[in-house]
Amino acid sequence: MAEQSSRLPSFDEMKIMALEQPEALENLRQLLTAELIKNAPPCRRRRLEGLAFVIEAERRKARNPMQACIRLSRMMLDSLVELKESLDMHRPCNAPEEPRTAIVIPFGKRQSDS
């Protein structure tokens, strides 16, 4: 029997949960994270579990939610930079760049309503 995944509330619903029921929002976050990992291909699960552990550690080390957000944002940016550097490393240095071309379509002049 296939399990139905949890519904992600709207932004407004989550905002209300954050203000009025923060523990319910945290439980939802944990549930959705666990579902994502459980439903991932087996070859990806270990990496996702490790990433979830690192994210949780950063959240716990943060003094407040804003600091946690900044730390996690920095982690994502660092990962993106690492990916870009990896892709750049595999591009040949002497490969000529393709010239950029575009077709410019002129717009006709607008006739006044007079």
C-alpha positions in Angstrom: 0.0 0.0 0.0 1.4 3.4 -1.0 1.7 6.0 1.7 0.3 9.4 1.0 2.8 12.2 1.6 2.1 15.0 4.0 0.6 18.1 2.6 2.7 21.2 2.7 0.6 24.1 4.1 0.5 27.4 2.3 2.9 30.1 3.3 0.2 32.0 5.2 -0.7 28.8 7.1 2.9 28.2 8.0 3.3 31.8 9.1 0.4 31.4 11.5 1.8 28.1 12.7 5.2 29.8 13.3 3.5 32.4 15.5 0.9 30.3 17.3 2.1 26.7 17.1 5.9 26.6 16.6 6.2 23.0 17.9 3.6 21.9 15.3 5.6 23.6 12.5 8.8 21.9 13.8 7.1 18.5 13.8 5.9 19.1 10.2 9.5 20.1 9.2 10.8 16.9 10.7 8.1 14.7 9.1 8.6 16.2 5.7 12.3 15.8 5.9 12.0 12.1 7.0 9.5 11.5 4.1 11.8 13.1 1.6 14.7 10.9 2.7 12.5 7.7 2.9 11.2 8.3 -0.7 14.6 9.1 -2.2 16.4 6.5 -4.3 18.5 4.2 -2.1 21.7 5.5 -3.6 20.9 9.0 -2.4 19.6 8.3 1.1 22.9 8.2 3.0 24.0 11.5 1.6 20.6 13.1 2.4 20.7 11.7 5.9 24.2 13.2 6.3 23.0 16.6 5.0 20.0 16.6 7.3 22.3 15.9 10.2 24.6 18.8 9.2 21.6 21.1 8.8 20.2 20.1 12.2 23.6 20.7 13.8 23.8 24.2 12.3 20.2 25.0 13.5 21.1 23.9 17.0 24.3 25.9 17.1 22.5 29.1 16.1 21.5 31.5 18.8 18.2 32.4 17.1 16.2 31.5 14.0 17.7 34.4 12.0 21.2 33.2 12.6 20.2 29.7 11.7 18.7 31.0 8.4 22.0 32.9 7.6 24.1 29.8 8.4 22.0 27.6 6.2 22.0 30.2 3.4 25.8 30.4 3.6 26.0 26.6 3.4 23.8 26.6 0.2 25.9 29.4 -1.3 29.2 27.5 -0.5 27.8 24.4 -2.1 26.8 26.3 -5.2 30.3 27.9 -5.5 31.8 24.5 -5.1 29.6 23.1 -7.9 30.5 26.0 -10.2 34.3 25.5 -9.5 33.9 21.8 -10.2 32.1 22.5 -13.5 34.7 25.1 -14.5 37.5 22.7 -13.8 36.1 20.3 -16.3 35.8 22.9 -19.1 38.8 23.0 -21.3 40.7 26.3 -20.9 41.6 26.6 -24.6 38.0 26.0 -25.8 36.8 29.0 -27.8 33.6 30.5 -26.5 30.7 30.4 -28.9 29.8 33.9 -30.1 26.6 35.1 -28.7 24.0 36.0 -31.3 20.4 37.1 -31.1 17.6 38.1 -33.4 16.3 41.5 -32.6 12.7 42.0 -33.4 11.7 45.7 -33.7 8.4 46.8 -32.3 6.3 49.1 -34.3 5.6 52.6 -33.1 2.5 52.9 -31.0 -0.1 55.1 -32.6 -1.6 57.8 -30.3 -5.2 57.5 -29.4 -5.9 61.0 -30.8 
